[in-house]
């Protein structure tokens, strides 16, 4: 079975569908004669479609990386304290420097996400290796604690509206041209990870094997941490956190293709794009012409997929 | 050769190794023996830079382990620690291929592929090459890890209890393979082994450890005696001979 061509075709079909679905009617055959249709397409539909695909791809790759870093399959960027860290950084810079430019906010969000993810890595290093389920639980607890801190500060400073956008179920209805381009940064960061794919795969084999093969585990950890944090920070700031993608897509692909990341990362990225694209489309169609957030659809499908994965392979971490 | 001088090591306040000075001779099979908790694995892990040195000095073929870059050491020695449960889902062929990584850093050539095929073949893994690591038996996974260390193709090969999970025929095949590396290619091997008769049958040099100290070292014939072993394991042990090598019996 060749997964790449099938996934590419599925993604193209979904993207085409995404271009035509929406409150305003756009017929792709008339765009050159109808300036209104062209405007909707270029300002709203294309940006949204691209944003959805980039988000799904980048988050899935980030999921693979965080799973290799912690050597546990039941962790994703949404359950490792990363998203809450990004929100915390955004909140801090919004309060301290309200007029700060966008790039500065992005840096603050990324650095803060890095700090909380590093905290997670430090916490789990002390956990017994054999207790596979302790790691995701620690991640959930840390995410919960950080989330409450963010919420508390949000209440105190009257910024709950922002916090809701960042951390509640993410959605793409606000995406228009000029307001999603940061996701390209996430995609580039995820793309960079592919060049170090072998290193992440070796890291996944454990410290002993990695050291024996002459890999500097600390520098690979730093690279992984940076990519996961940048991807998550960009997604959180632009569309809000999308749950479950970074958790289930790496698991599904690993079941079929294994952990040879050089071969599997492109498939992971495409699968993530397809999954989020499909969920966004469903969200736009179920109560057409209104919308349900893609994050909510993913919450339902993702939870079901995750339960199925848990049920299928309880013995392996 | 591997030179170890004044090596001390503590884990959580407990002194695991006390001022150890010894060497692994080049071109020989060196076996580390001793009761549980003697510090054999710790010693091997320190030589293989899996744990940082606390006190003392180790050189492998002239490379100071604490100062030589880790990627350079990976081309001088291969080390295989005791395997813990690994969640990674690699095909056996992909795992063994990573043994070549220190040499090509991600761009394997024809030579690398040939060595991987050779290593798979040497451990009877070719029929399993496409199976996933989490779908084979413990012994098969162990053989795949050993094959990866073989594929690394270094002058020094260090193995921590490589016979774990292996049945008698695969254990014997591994020892014969190690012997062949030493006798025909001039490689050197150090291993921790619990089943003492494997040391008796195949090792040139034996280091007997107890409570973090070296109790005896030298030719297998000189170390594997009733007096040394009974003292080492605090139990009466008989030593006979079989085909010109010592044969250690626990039911004395």
Boltz contact constraints between the chains, C-beta under 6 A:
constraints:
  - contact:
      token1: [A, 71]
      token2: [B, 87]
      max_distance: 6.0
  - contact:
      token1: [A, 198]
      token2: [B, 106]
      max_distance: 6.0
  - contact:
      token1: [A, 202]
      token2: [B, 98]
      max_distance: 6.0
  - contact:
      token1: [A, 204]
      token2: [B, 88]
      max_distance: 6.0
  - contact:
      token1: [A, 205]
      token2: [B, 86]
      max_distance: 6.0
  - contact:
      token1: [A, 205]
      token2: [B, 88]
      max_distance: 6.0
  - contact:
      token1: [A, 206]
      token2: [B, 86]
      max_distance: 6.0
  - contact:
      token1: [A, 208]
      token2: [B, 50]
      max_distance: 6.0
  - contact:
      token1: [A, 208]
      token2: [B, 81]
      max_distance: 6.0
  - contact:
      token1: [A, 211]
      token2: [B, 50]
      max_distance: 6.0
  - contact:
      token1: [A, 212]
      token2: [B, 79]
      max_distance: 6.0
  - contact:
      token1: [A, 213]
      token2: [B, 74]
      max_distance: 6.0
  - contact:
      token1: [A, 213]
      token2: [B, 101]
      max_distance: 6.0
  - contact:
      token1: [A, 213]
      token2: [B, 102]
      max_distance: 6.0
  - contact:
      token1: [A, 214]
      token2: [B, 70]
      max_distance: 6.0
  - contact:
      token1: [A, 214]
      token2: [B, 71]
      max_distance: 6.0
  - contact:
      token1: [A, 214]
      token2: [B, 74]
      max_distance: 6.0
  - contact:
      token1: [A, 214]
      token2: [B, 102]
      max_distance: 6.0
  - contact:
      token1: [A, 254]
      token2: [B, 89]
      max_distance: 6.0
  - contact:
      token1: [A, 258]
      token2: [B, 89]
      max_distance: 6.0
  - contact:
      token1: [A, 258]
      token2: [B, 90]
      max_distance: 6.0
  - contact:
      token1: [A, 258]
      token2: [B, 91]
      max_distance: 6.0
  - contact:
      token1: [A, 258]
      token2: [B, 132]
      max_distance: 6.0
  - contact:
      token1: [A, 259]
      token2: [B, 88]
      max_distance: 6.0
  - contact:
      token1: [A, 259]
      token2: [B, 89]
      max_distance: 6.0
  - contact:
      token1: [A, 259]
      token2: [B, 90]
      max_distance: 6.0
  - contact:
      token1: [A, 260]
      token2: [B, 94]
      max_distance: 6.0
  - contact:
      token1: [A, 316]
      token2: [B, 87]
      max_distance: 6.0
  - contact:
      token1: [A, 316]
      token2: [B, 134]
      max_distance: 6.0
  - contact:
      token1: [A, 317]
      token2: [B, 87]
      max_distance: 6.0
